Amino acid sequence: MPTERESKLRCSFCGRTGREVWPIVEGPSEASICHLCVSLTDVIARKLKAEAANATCAFCSRSIAEAVGVSELMENTYLCLDCEGRLVKAIRGGWKP
């Protein structure tokens, strides 16, 4: 739970307050970022890295450049988010081809 001071912080990227999203990490020069924006930048960075490598999904072979999002399974091995969802379902036993 955020303290009163943390509740008054505002994410420099999305503008949400510490009451709306927590934790918020304070950086230099009064800049701060919430956990949602950190997650979003991680997704964007993985997608850019995969696009730069002209990567394809290891499951469906679709170009990562066309995918909505990407997960990196291992170094230079990627899954588009559609296939990641199918894989998770299959692991949990609910996927049917």
ZIHU-V289169 format. One line per field, one symbol per residue. psi: psi as a letter, one per 40 degrees, with the letter a starting at -180 (. if undefined). Layout:
BEGIN
psi = ???
END
This chain:
BEGIN
psi = hiiddddeihhedeeiidddhhihhhaifeiihiddddddddddddddddddefiihedeeihddeidiiihdihfhihidddddddddddeeehh.
END
